[in-house]
Amino acid sequence: MIRIGDILEKVRGYNQKADLELINRAYVFSAKAHAGHVRQSGEPYLTHPLQVADILADMKMDVTTIVAGFLHDTVEDTDITREDLAASFNEEIAFLVDGLTKISQLEFKTKVQRQAENLRRMMISMAQDIRVIMVKLADRLHNMRTLQHLDPEKQAKIAQETLEIYAPLANRLGISWIQAELEDLSFQYLYPEAYRTLRQKVIQRRKEYDAYIEKVIGILTKVLNEHSINGEVTGRTKNLWSLYNKMQRQGLPFEQIYDLIAFRIIVKSIRDCYGVLGIIHSIFKPIPGRFKDYIGVPKSNRYQSLHTTVIGPIGERMEIQIRTREMHQTAEDGIASHWRYKTGDESQPDEEMKRFKWFKHILEELKEVEDPRELMETVRTDLYPDEVYVFTPKGEVKEFPLGATPIDFAYSIHTDVGNQCVGAKVNGRMVPLKYVIKNGDVLEIITSKGHKPSKDWLKIAVTSSAKSKIRAFIKKEERERSLKIGEELLDRELRRMGSTLKKMRKTEAMEKAATGFGFHKVEDLIATVGFGKYSPRQVMTRLFSEEELEKILGEQEETLTLARKSREKARREGIVVDGVEDLMVRFAHCCNPLPGDDVVGIVTRGRGISVHTVDCPNIEAARYDRDRIVDIHWDEKIKIPRTVRIRVTSEDVKGILSEITGLISSKNINITHADIRTSSDDKAINNFEVEVQDVRQLRDLLNSLSGLSGVISVERLRTR
Ligand code: MN
């Protein structure tokens, strides 16, 4: 069992000015408070606060934190109150212990709550004083080290919580040695078989590893010496949990884990870091994509280092981290390295404190927070500035860059979920797809089979993976559509030449034509025609001789190419087909669309794009062949009057017809045809064909007509 004297000695080792008397007093206080209590192991309870204080001394924490370590369980487990601590020690110490008491009283229910709630309470304390977290990590570490005394169910629960919350927290704070130990301890209890096997293997190969490490250290040290760089080379295997994860992730057998040994070179200056990197890369072949400059761009927990992987001296992959002494300190101890009391005049604790001012900031915002999700949002801003964390409905956490939307989330689940995403619910409520996801949101994606992503999504998505999936889909769809249109255009042109695309498609002549245009496949040529890059006529020149073309097409005296003509026709009609030019457009007689009507286009064989209103019954019939439907819209800049039929039913009284026609003319609307009948029940049925600019003008006309006295009803007739 560790003794108080050992701890005092350890503290004195890194802090000569430490108030050891105060630490000793805390020890005595704790001993009295816990007197008679025993741990699950049967040991006196005091061993626990002693070990926690010792771990804190290993972390080189200040006196106040070590005192809090001794006292951390007193308020919760004994009669001691917060006030007692404030009176016997000071307010600061009482506050730290109070924070720890609160954390330990948490009971987590759902997974979401467990993560968010816990973070929340911890952060609240943290915001005021990060040292609460340091003590909590030490406390958890000792509890994990002595977990064997609990029953298996509790072991699993605590290990799971440690792996999910405390190890990542140690990571976030940059205290890597605590993270590694917590992970391995959790590993041992959560996956005992895998742990034992892996550990056994590492032990068996210890000698081999040690020899390898020694050899590489020798080589690297020699290299440094040759370049007169003062540096310290070390090598070690990673902790078991990261070995295990790496093997799982990359499907590596244990025999191949040479690159699971990391070498580290610690040098004096940043300049030396890059210098060493250059030397290493000139001697050993670097593996592309593995170099990371965390000196230029530190991690959010302030970790700095150069990382590279090279082909090492015996042909194996070798990972090397290069850093300065200070960076190393930060990497090992994280925030603790900035917290600890520094001896000597160069220490500027106030400056260091200022860097962590966000803790205080978090607290201020958190006091009022009841919803853990709100907390997550606040924490995000300060602790993880570029990331948001959200939950799937099953409670799984997913990480996204700031500004991500439900589209990104949908694609992160599965490409099909992304493509078929029609809506999203956040925390049970529908949100628009452009909603910016916030920390702690629970997202649910609503999909519909056959739904397709739109181009606009490219503006909404943030992650590159979502964007590339959307692009891929659109590209594929555009190609399919171009192919359809190209087939139609070529077929029409070939029919003029007395052939058909069906006949020509598989011929050598067609293949030659494709090659002539620089394509490998006939399909590509057809699609390019559909896309409007080449006209069907240009293709014809490769398929037929000049004489043939002259003979058949020359008679038609076409000065414009067919493509140009049809494009101009489309333009004249005021219809824009997305992404495609050179297309013939024709208005369907069944619904006779007017500018302003919602319209869709149907690719027809031999007759270009047929324009229908979206509610046209014939569209319904065509639905089963969805890929023939193309998006089109009206070109609003172009105003071409279009003819539409209307029916005005009125009383059959004298003068009413002239009133109706007078009103139509007064609106500057041409009547191109009129057809007046009297029905058997003495009503006048007046059918007109009128020329209107758009649907708005028509609506205005119908409104005015229905206001005339004697008019019973007015309607737009769909067919022409
Ligand atoms: Mn404890």
Boltz pocket constraint, residues with backbone or C-beta under 6 A from the ligand:
constraints:
  - pocket:
      binder: B
      contacts: [[A, 48], [A, 72], [A, 73], [A, 139]]
      max_distance: 6.0
